[in-house]
């Protein structure tokens, strides 16, 4: 069951490790180093960052289209 269906049931959803390591607790600035970026936790390449964003979008009942 995804987030948009669980809202209101008051049960936490476990975020996969590969997703939360993209954002972490300090996601206020995007840091860039070479061909990787950091949203607040670990540095990831473009594909890994997109997968993390897609996971969150999926939890909200949506999809991401990259151009």
N, C-alpha and C positions, 0 to 999 in steps of 0.2 A: 504494500500500500504506500502511496506517495504522499508527500507533505500536504498537498492541497486537499487530500481526502482525510488526513489525520488531524488537521487543525481542529481544535476543540476537544480532542480526545485526551489531551494532557499527558501523552506518553512521548518521551524523547525519541528522536530518530538518530541512530548512530551514523555519523558521517564517515565514509571510507578514508583510510589513512592517506591514500594518494590524493584525495580531495582536500582534506583539512590542512595538509602540509603546504598547499598552495596559498592559503589565506591566513591561517593562524589567528592570533588575537590582536595583532597590530597592523591591520590592513588599511592604513591611512595613506600610504605612499607606495607607488610602484617603483622599485629599484631595478636598474638595468645593468647587466654585466655581460658584455660580449653578445652571444646569441641566446641568452637566458634573461628572464625577468623574475622578480620576486614581488608578490602581492602582500607579503607580511611574514612569511615563514621561510620556506625553502625556495631556492632558485630552481626554476623549471624551464624547459624549452617550450616553444609555441604549442606543440601538440599536447603536451601534458597540461598546460594551462587551459587550453580549449576543452579537454576532457573534463577538467574540474568544473568549468563553467557549465558545460552540457549536463553534468550530473545534477547541479543545483537547478537548472532550468527544467529538467525532467521531473524533479521532485515537486516543482510548482505546476506541473501539467503542461509544460511548454516544450518547444524545441528551438534549437539555435541553428541558423543558416549562416555559414561563413562565406564571405565574398572573397 
